[in-house]
């Protein structure tokens, strides 16, 4: 396990929307380099960069055309090497985004695989041996290549599935994970990993990590075996490299597949969405951090705690403020609510991830036209808002040239457009709250990823109170004051390290004002 993960806080960058240095309207790698000091000052010491490899961008780079080449719109391979070096000088680690389960239909492997004559790439993808295109629930596409067969998709039509085999083949054209074709695919994946680790990358976030072996069993035993082999390689040759999975099942991803971290994602079948995004089309909102929503922390804890306890000995669950696939929490939460939500997420166990712009409360634009396969996700991918200059400081290009339009203040009930400049200048802004919490997290080992979590009070209609090492954290997101016996007597006379709102302890009772948060240290 890389030791640096204990105190890591990641900042996720969607590169095309972060900062444009050459005036073409698209963010680039030199732009990330230029803003490293900002990221460091915020308190983040690690980056996750969404796909930056060569691509036709039919799915915003998750359709890779060449794993060994940086997309020209972002710069060059040398620019990426410079980013690694510049980040490391500041003590910042860098993860790249690894799309392991599929490629673009324009990838050279697929172009060769689709040829009629047999070649070394014929078995790199999953092909039937006839033209029928719907089999056992999997999507297949025909009529695109000269080969006599159809190919399986992983997601969009432009993303043919790489062949890691079927756990239990039932058709003559299906291969076992141990067959030569799937073994060659696995070796190609490992070669890509080695290539970028050798050039300064510190690890990878793996897209759709649980999707490799097809018709896998409930335990994902076929897919887990592949990642466990890769983990063995890492432990032997790259012990400081870190891997985080898009899996949202730490029992499998961490304990069985060997990932160091697993995202606790915003899926509707787990407790995470109940914190910030439990809203519905009829206007009802039951999110825990929504002040007037009558949220219930038990819905989160009942799902989160078993996952945490089952995986904490082997790795870290990663809570996110948002990512490129989910609506920003600011869609329904006001700044005062975001402060409490993010302060809580950043003081829970595991390795947290902050999505670019969430630290200033950037808005989700729900009527944004789709871009590069983004669909409803597009509204979360708008340009970073740096200052009040042209294009909010993102780019000097003409507005119509921008990758996506910047927030113009016409979306939602308020015309407020947050910027880094404004948030940094305003005392007690969301930016300053996050910066203060991250400073505290860095200074207090009790807030590091591996420190214990003990829930002291996790009941509906009471403050949520939990212990991390020698620290007690309490949050009351409701719009009215709350009072309860202080659940840890050792901290009754302790020092308040940080607070939001009114907090008092009188006669061994914790009194929390409306929308309040506090970190106590026990004597």
C-alpha positions as CSV (number, residue, x, y, z in Angstrom):
1,X,0.0,0.0,0.0
2,X,1.6,3.4,-1.0
3,X,2.2,5.2,2.3
4,X,1.5,8.6,0.7
5,X,-2.2,7.8,0.3
6,X,-2.8,8.2,4.0
7,X,-2.6,12.0,3.7
8,X,-3.7,12.3,0.1
9,X,-6.5,14.6,-1.1
10,X,-7.2,14.4,-4.8
11,X,-8.3,17.2,-7.2
12,X,-10.0,15.9,-10.3
13,X,-9.3,17.8,-13.5
14,X,-11.4,17.6,-16.6
15,X,-8.6,18.9,-18.8
16,X,-10.6,20.4,-21.7
17,X,-12.4,22.6,-19.2
18,X,-9.7,23.6,-16.7
19,X,-7.4,26.3,-18.2
20,X,-6.5,27.2,-21.8
21,X,-3.0,28.6,-22.4
22,X,-2.9,28.8,-26.2
23,X,-6.3,30.6,-26.8
24,X,-8.0,27.8,-28.8
25,X,-10.9,27.5,-26.4
26,X,-9.9,24.1,-25.0
27,X,-8.0,23.5,-21.7
28,X,-4.6,22.0,-22.0
29,X,-1.7,20.3,-20.0
30,X,0.4,23.5,-19.8
31,X,-2.7,25.1,-18.2
32,X,-2.7,22.4,-15.5
33,X,1.0,23.1,-14.9
34,X,0.3,26.8,-14.6
35,X,-2.4,26.2,-11.9
36,X,-0.4,23.7,-9.8
37,X,0.3,26.4,-7.2
38,X,-3.4,27.1,-6.9
39,X,-4.1,23.4,-6.3
40,X,-1.4,23.2,-3.7
41,X,-2.6,26.3,-1.9
42,X,-6.1,24.9,-1.8
43,X,-4.7,21.9,0.1
44,X,-4.8,19.1,-2.5
45,X,-1.6,17.1,-2.9
46,X,-2.7,14.7,-5.7
47,X,-4.4,14.9,-9.1
48,X,-6.7,12.7,-11.1
49,X,-6.7,13.8,-14.7
50,X,-9.6,12.6,-16.9
51,X,-8.5,11.0,-20.2
52,X,-5.8,12.9,-22.0
53,X,-4.8,10.4,-24.6
54,X,-5.4,10.6,-28.4
55,X,-9.1,10.2,-29.2
56,X,-11.8,11.2,-31.7
57,X,-13.7,12.4,-28.6
58,X,-17.0,10.8,-29.2
59,X,-17.1,10.1,-25.5
60,X,-14.9,12.9,-24.2
61,X,-11.7,10.9,-24.4
62,X,-13.1,7.7,-22.9
63,X,-12.8,6.3,-26.5
64,X,-9.0,6.0,-26.7
65,X,-7.4,5.9,-30.1
66,X,-3.8,5.7,-28.9
67,X,-2.8,4.9,-25.3
68,X,0.8,6.0,-25.9
69,X,0.0,9.5,-27.3
70,X,-1.3,12.6,-25.6
71,X,-4.2,14.2,-27.5
72,X,-2.8,17.1,-29.6
73,X,-5.5,19.4,-28.3
74,X,-4.0,19.1,-24.8
75,X,-0.3,19.3,-25.9
76,X,2.4,16.7,-26.3
77,X,3.8,13.7,-24.4
78,X,6.6,16.0,-23.4
79,X,4.0,18.4,-21.8
80,X,2.7,15.5,-19.8
81,X,6.2,14.5,-18.6
82,X,6.7,18.2,-17.6
83,X,3.5,18.0,-15.6
84,X,4.7,15.0,-13.7
85,X,8.0,16.7,-12.9
86,X,6.4,20.1,-11.9
87,X,3.8,18.3,-9.7
88,X,6.4,16.2,-8.0
89,X,8.5,19.3,-7.1
90,X,5.4,20.5,-5.2
91,X,4.8,17.2,-3.5
92,X,1.8,16.5,-5.8
93,X,1.1,13.0,-7.2
94,X,-0.6,12.5,-10.5
95,X,-3.0,9.7,-11.6
96,X,-4.1,9.3,-15.2
97,X,-7.4,7.8,-16.3
98,X,-7.1,4.3,-17.7
99,X,-9.8,3.0,-20.0
100,X,-9.1,-0.7,-19.6
101,X,-12.3,-2.3,-21.0
102,X,-12.6,-0.8,-24.5
103,X,-11.0,1.4,-27.0
104,X,-12.2,3.7,-29.8
105,X,-13.4,2.1,-33.0
106,X,-10.6,4.2,-34.6
107,X,-7.8,2.5,-32.6
108,X,-5.2,0.7,-34.7
109,X,-5.9,-2.5,-32.8
110,X,-9.6,-2.5,-33.8
111,X,-8.9,-1.5,-37.4
112,X,-6.7,-4.6,-37.7
113,X,-9.1,-6.8,-35.7
114,X,-11.9,-6.0,-38.2
115,X,-10.0,-7.2,-41.2
116,X,-11.2,-10.4,-42.9
117,X,-7.8,-12.1,-42.8
118,X,-6.4,-13.4,-39.5
119,X,-3.8,-11.3,-37.8
120,X,-2.3,-10.7,-34.4
121,X,-5.2,-8.4,-33.4
122,X,-8.0,-10.6,-34.6
123,X,-8.7,-11.8,-31.0
124,X,-8.0,-8.5,-29.3
125,X,-11.8,-7.7,-29.3
126,X,-14.9,-9.8,-28.8
127,X,-16.3,-11.0,-32.2
128,X,-19.1,-13.4,-33.0
129,X,-18.7,-15.6,-36.1
130,X,-22.1,-14.6,-37.6
131,X,-24.0,-11.5,-38.4
132,X,-26.8,-11.6,-35.7
133,X,-26.2,-8.6,-33.4
134,X,-28.1,-9.3,-30.1
135,X,-26.8,-12.2,-27.9
136,X,-27.4,-13.0,-24.3
137,X,-28.1,-9.4,-23.3
138,X,-24.9,-8.0,-24.7
139,X,-25.0,-5.3,-27.5
140,X,-23.2,-6.2,-30.7
141,X,-22.6,-4.1,-33.8
142,X,-22.4,-5.3,-37.4
143,X,-22.0,-3.8,-40.8
144,X,-18.9,-1.8,-39.9
145,X,-16.1,-4.0,-40.9
146,X,-15.2,-6.6,-43.6
147,X,-14.8,-9.3,-41.0
148,X,-17.6,-12.0,-41.0
149,X,-19.0,-11.3,-37.6
150,X,-20.3,-8.6,-35.2
151,X,-18.4,-7.0,-32.3
152,X,-19.5,-6.4,-28.7
153,X,-19.8,-2.9,-27.3
154,X,-18.9,-1.8,-23.8
155,X,-20.8,1.5,-23.8
156,X,-21.4,3.7,-26.9
157,X,-21.3,2.4,-30.5
158,X,-17.8,3.8,-30.8
159,X,-16.4,1.7,-27.9
160,X,-15.7,-1.9,-28.9
161,X,-15.1,-4.2,-25.9
162,X,-11.6,-5.5,-25.5
163,X,-11.4,-9.3,-25.2
164,X,-10.5,-10.5,-21.7
165,X,-12.6,-13.6,-22.3
166,X,-15.8,-15.1,-20.9
167,X,-15.7,-16.7,-17.5
168,X,-17.6,-19.7,-18.8
169,X,-17.7,-19.7,-22.6
170,X,-20.9,-21.2,-24.1
171,X,-20.3,-20.4,-27.8
172,X,-17.6,-21.5,-30.2
173,X,-16.5,-17.9,-30.7
174,X,-16.2,-17.1,-27.0
175,X,-12.8,-17.5,-25.4
176,X,-11.7,-18.3,-21.9
177,X,-9.6,-15.7,-19.9
178,X,-6.8,-18.2,-20.3
179,X,-6.9,-18.4,-24.0
180,X,-4.2,-16.7,-26.1
181,X,-6.3,-13.7,-27.3
182,X,-7.4,-12.6,-23.8
183,X,-3.9,-13.2,-22.4
184,X,-2.5,-10.9,-25.2
185,X,-5.1,-8.2,-24.2
186,X,-4.0,-8.4,-20.6
187,X,-0.4,-8.1,-21.5
188,X,-1.1,-5.1,-23.7
189,X,-2.9,-3.5,-20.7
190,X,0.1,-4.2,-18.5
191,X,2.5,-2.7,-21.0
192,X,0.4,0.5,-21.1
193,X,0.5,0.7,-17.3
194,X,4.3,0.2,-17.2
195,X,4.9,2.7,-20.0
196,X,3.3,5.6,-18.1
197,X,4.6,4.6,-14.6
198,X,8.1,4.6,-16.1
199,X,7.6,8.1,-17.3
200,X,6.5,9.6,-14.0
201,X,2.8,8.8,-13.6
202,X,1.9,7.9,-10.0
203,X,-0.9,5.5,-10.8
204,X,-4.3,5.3,-12.4
205,X,-8.0,5.7,-12.0
206,X,-9.6,2.8,-13.8
207,X,-12.7,3.3,-15.8
208,X,-15.4,0.6,-15.6
209,X,-12.9,-1.5,-13.7
210,X,-15.4,-4.3,-13.1
211,X,-16.2,-4.8,-16.8
212,X,-13.3,-6.8,-18.1
213,X,-14.3,-10.5,-18.2
214,X,-17.7,-11.0,-19.7
215,X,-20.6,-13.0,-18.1
216,X,-18.5,-13.0,-14.9
217,X,-20.0,-14.4,-11.7
218,X,-21.4,-12.5,-8.8
219,X,-18.0,-12.3,-7.2
220,X,-16.5,-11.0,-10.4
221,X,-13.9,-13.7,-10.0
222,X,-12.6,-13.5,-13.6
223,X,-12.1,-9.8,-13.6
224,X,-10.7,-9.8,-10.0
225,X,-8.0,-12.3,-11.1
226,X,-6.8,-10.0,-13.8
227,X,-6.5,-7.0,-11.4
228,X,-4.9,-9.1,-8.7
229,X,-2.2,-10.1,-11.2
230,X,-1.7,-6.4,-12.0
231,X,-1.5,-5.6,-8.3
232,X,1.2,-8.2,-7.9
233,X,3.2,-6.5,-10.6
234,X,2.7,-3.1,-8.9
235,X,3.8,-4.5,-5.5
236,X,6.9,-5.9,-7.0
237,X,8.0,-3.2,-9.5
238,X,6.0,0.0,-8.6
239,X,5.2,-0.2,-4.9
240,X,4.4,3.5,-4.6
241,X,2.0,3.5,-7.6
242,X,-1.7,3.9,-6.6
243,X,-4.8,2.5,-8.3
244,X,-8.4,3.6,-7.7
245,X,-11.4,1.8,-9.3
246,X,-14.7,2.9,-10.7
247,X,-16.4,-0.1,-9.0
248,X,-18.4,1.1,-6.0
249,X,-18.1,-2.2,-4.3
250,X,-15.1,-2.3,-2.0
251,X,-15.7,-5.9,-0.9
252,X,-14.7,-6.8,-4.5
253,X,-12.5,-3.9,-5.7
254,X,-10.3,-3.7,-2.6
255,X,-10.5,-7.1,-1.0
256,X,-10.6,-9.3,-4.1
257,X,-9.3,-7.3,-7.0
258,X,-6.5,-5.6,-5.0
259,X,-7.2,-1.9,-5.7
260,X,-5.8,0.5,-3.2
261,X,-9.0,2.6,-3.4
262,X,-12.6,2.3,-4.6
263,X,-14.9,5.2,-5.3
264,X,-18.1,5.3,-3.2
265,X,-20.0,6.6,-6.1
266,X,-23.3,8.4,-6.5
267,X,-25.3,5.3,-7.5
268,X,-29.0,5.3,-6.6
269,X,-28.7,1.8,-4.9
270,X,-26.4,2.9,-2.2
271,X,-26.3,5.4,0.7
272,X,-24.0,8.0,-0.9
273,X,-26.7,9.8,-2.9
274,X,-28.8,10.4,0.3
275,X,-26.2,12.9,1.5
276,X,-26.4,15.5,-1.3
277,X,-28.4,14.3,-4.3
278,X,-31.6,12.6,-3.0
279,X,-34.0,14.8,-5.1
280,X,-36.7,13.9,-7.5
281,X,-38.4,15.3,-10.6
282,X,-41.5,16.1,-8.5
283,X,-39.5,18.6,-6.5
284,X,-39.1,16.5,-3.4
285,X,-35.6,16.6,-1.8
286,X,-34.6,14.4,1.1
287,X,-30.9,15.0,0.9
288,X,-29.3,15.0,4.4
289,X,-27.4,18.2,3.9
290,X,-30.4,20.1,2.5
291,X,-31.4,22.3,5.4
292,X,-35.2,21.9,5.1
293,X,-35.3,18.4,3.6
294,X,-35.8,16.3,6.7
295,X,-32.8,14.1,5.7
296,X,-31.9,11.1,7.7
297,X,-28.2,10.2,8.3
298,X,-29.1,6.6,9.1
299,X,-29.8,5.9,5.4
300,X,-26.2,6.8,4.7
301,X,-24.7,5.0,7.6
302,X,-26.6,1.8,7.1
303,X,-25.0,1.4,3.7
304,X,-21.7,3.0,4.3
305,X,-20.5,1.4,7.5
306,X,-20.7,-2.2,6.4
307,X,-18.7,-1.3,3.3
308,X,-16.2,0.6,5.3
309,X,-15.7,-2.1,7.9
310,X,-15.3,-4.8,5.4
311,X,-12.6,-3.1,3.4
312,X,-10.7,-0.8,5.8
313,X,-7.9,-3.3,6.5
314,X,-7.0,-3.6,2.8
315,X,-7.6,-0.2,1.3
316,X,-9.6,3.0,1.3
317,X,-13.1,4.0,0.2
318,X,-13.0,7.3,-1.6
319,X,-15.8,9.9,-1.1
320,X,-16.2,12.5,-3.9
321,X,-17.7,15.9,-3.9
322,X,-18.8,15.2,-7.5
323,X,-17.2,13.9,-10.7
324,X,-17.5,14.3,-14.4
325,X,-20.4,11.9,-14.5
326,X,-22.6,13.3,-11.7
327,X,-24.5,16.6,-11.1
328,X,-22.6,19.1,-9.0
329,X,-24.0,19.2,-5.5
330,X,-24.6,22.9,-6.0
331,X,-27.6,22.0,-8.2
332,X,-29.8,21.8,-5.1
333,X,-27.5,22.9,-2.2
334,X,-26.8,26.5,-1.2
335,X,-23.3,27.6,-0.2
336,X,-24.1,27.3,3.5
337,X,-25.2,23.7,2.9
338,X,-22.2,22.9,0.7
339,X,-19.9,24.0,3.5
340,X,-21.3,21.4,5.9
341,X,-21.4,18.7,3.3
342,X,-17.8,19.1,2.1
343,X,-16.5,19.6,5.7
344,X,-18.1,16.3,6.6
345,X,-16.9,14.4,3.5
346,X,-13.4,15.6,4.0
347,X,-13.2,14.5,7.7
348,X,-14.5,10.9,7.1
349,X,-12.1,8.0,6.5
350,X,-10.6,7.2,3.2
351,X,-9.0,9.2,0.4
352,X,-11.3,12.1,-0.7
353,X,-11.6,13.5,-4.2
354,X,-12.6,17.1,-5.0
355,X,-13.9,17.8,-8.5
356,X,-12.6,21.0,-10.1
357,X,-14.7,24.0,-9.3
358,X,-16.6,22.4,-6.4
359,X,-14.3,24.3,-4.0
360,X,-16.0,27.5,-5.2
361,X,-19.5,26.1,-5.7
362,X,-19.6,26.0,-9.5
363,X,-23.1,25.3,-10.7
364,X,-24.5,22.4,-12.6
365,X,-26.1,23.7,-15.9
366,X,-29.0,21.4,-16.4
367,X,-30.0,22.7,-19.9
368,X,-26.6,22.4,-21.5
369,X,-26.6,20.9,-25.0
370,X,-24.7,17.6,-25.1
371,X,-21.0,17.7,-26.0
372,X,-18.8,14.8,-26.9
373,X,-21.2,12.2,-25.6
374,X,-21.8,14.0,-22.3
375,X,-25.6,14.3,-22.5
376,X,-26.9,15.2,-19.1
377,X,-23.4,15.0,-17.7
378,X,-22.4,18.0,-19.9
379,X,-23.7,20.5,-17.4
380,X,-21.0,19.4,-14.9
381,X,-18.2,19.9,-17.4
382,X,-18.3,23.6,-18.1
383,X,-15.1,25.7,-17.9
384,X,-13.4,26.5,-14.6
385,X,-14.3,30.0,-13.4
386,X,-11.1,31.8,-12.4
387,X,-12.0,35.5,-12.3
388,X,-14.2,38.2,-13.8
389,X,-12.2,38.7,-17.0
390,X,-13.2,37.4,-20.5
391,X,-14.6,33.9,-20.4
392,X,-14.3,34.0,-16.6
393,X,-10.5,33.7,-17.0
394,X,-10.7,30.3,-18.6
395,X,-9.5,31.3,-22.1
396,X,-8.7,34.3,-24.3
397,X,-10.6,32.7,-27.2
398,X,-13.8,34.1,-28.7
399,X,-16.7,32.8,-26.7
400,X,-18.1,30.8,-29.6
401,X,-14.7,28.9,-29.8
402,X,-14.9,27.6,-26.2
403,X,-15.1,23.8,-25.6
404,X,-18.3,24.6,-23.6
405,X,-19.8,28.0,-22.8
406,X,-19.0,29.5,-19.4
407,X,-21.8,30.0,-16.8
408,X,-23.5,33.3,-17.8
409,X,-25.6,33.6,-14.6
410,X,-28.9,32.8,-16.3
411,X,-29.2,29.3,-14.9
412,X,-31.2,28.6,-11.7
413,X,-32.8,31.0,-9.3
414,X,-29.7,33.1,-8.6
415,X,-27.5,35.0,-11.0
416,X,-24.5,34.6,-8.8
417,X,-21.4,33.3,-10.7
418,X,-18.7,32.1,-8.3
419,X,-15.1,32.6,-9.3
420,X,-11.8,31.7,-7.6
421,X,-11.0,35.5,-7.5
422,X,-14.2,36.3,-5.6
423,X,-14.2,33.3,-3.3
424,X,-10.6,33.9,-2.3
425,X,-11.3,37.5,-1.5
426,X,-14.4,36.8,0.6
427,X,-13.9,35.8,4.2
428,X,-15.6,32.5,5.2
429,X,-16.4,31.6,1.6
430,X,-16.8,28.0,0.5
431,X,-13.2,28.1,-0.8
432,X,-11.9,29.2,2.6
433,X,-13.9,26.5,4.4
434,X,-12.5,23.7,2.2
435,X,-9.0,25.2,2.5
436,X,-9.2,25.3,6.3
437,X,-10.5,21.7,6.6
438,X,-7.8,20.5,4.3
439,X,-5.2,22.2,6.4
440,X,-6.6,20.6,9.5
441,X,-6.7,17.2,7.7
442,X,-3.0,17.6,6.8
443,X,-2.0,18.6,10.3
444,X,-4.0,16.0,12.3
445,X,-3.1,12.3,11.8
446,X,-6.5,11.5,13.3
447,X,-8.0,12.8,10.0
448,X,-5.8,10.8,7.7
449,X,-7.3,8.1,5.5
450,X,-6.5,5.2,7.8
451,X,-7.6,6.6,11.2
452,X,-10.4,4.8,12.9
453,X,-14.0,5.9,12.6
454,X,-16.4,5.5,15.6
455,X,-20.0,6.8,15.1
456,X,-21.0,8.4,18.4
457,X,-24.4,9.6,17.3
458,X,-26.0,8.5,14.1
459,X,-29.7,9.0,14.8
460,X,-32.3,10.9,12.8
461,X,-33.2,14.3,14.2
462,X,-29.9,14.5,16.2
463,X,-26.5,15.9,15.2
464,X,-24.3,13.4,13.4
465,X,-21.3,12.9,15.7
466,X,-18.3,10.7,15.0
467,X,-14.8,10.2,16.4
468,X,-11.6,10.0,14.4
469,X,-8.6,9.2,16.6
470,X,-8.5,11.9,19.3
471,X,-10.9,14.2,17.4
472,X,-14.7,14.5,17.7
473,X,-16.6,15.9,14.7
474,X,-20.2,17.0,14.9
475,X,-22.5,18.4,12.2
476,X,-26.0,19.8,12.4
477,X,-27.3,20.5,8.9
478,X,-30.8,21.4,10.0
479,X,-32.2,25.0,10.0
480,X,-32.8,24.9,13.7
481,X,-30.6,24.4,16.8
482,X,-30.1,21.0,18.3
483,X,-29.0,19.8,21.7
484,X,-27.8,16.5,23.1
485,X,-25.6,15.0,25.8
486,X,-22.0,15.2,24.7
487,X,-21.3,11.6,23.6
488,X,-17.6,11.7,24.5
489,X,-16.9,12.9,28.1
490,X,-13.1,13.1,27.4
491,X,-13.8,15.9,24.9
492,X,-16.2,18.0,27.0
493,X,-13.5,20.4,28.1
494,X,-11.5,19.9,24.9
495,X,-10.4,22.5,22.4
496,X,-12.5,23.4,19.3
497,X,-10.1,23.2,16.4
498,X,-12.5,24.4,13.8
499,X,-16.2,25.4,13.7
500,X,-18.9,26.7,11.4
501,X,-21.9,28.4,13.1
502,X,-22.6,28.5,16.9
503,X,-21.3,25.7,19.1
504,X,-21.4,25.5,22.9
505,X,-20.9,22.9,25.5
506,X,-22.8,23.6,28.7
507,X,-23.4,21.1,31.6
508,X,-22.0,18.3,29.5
509,X,-24.5,19.0,26.7
510,X,-23.6,19.8,23.1
511,X,-25.6,22.7,21.8
512,X,-25.3,23.2,18.0
513,X,-26.8,26.2,16.3
514,X,-28.6,25.9,12.9
515,X,-26.3,24.7,10.2
516,X,-23.2,24.1,12.3
517,X,-20.1,22.0,12.3
518,X,-17.2,21.5,14.7
519,X,-14.0,19.6,15.2
520,X,-13.1,19.1,18.9
521,X,-9.9,17.6,20.2
522,X,-10.1,15.5,23.4
523,X,-7.8,16.4,26.2
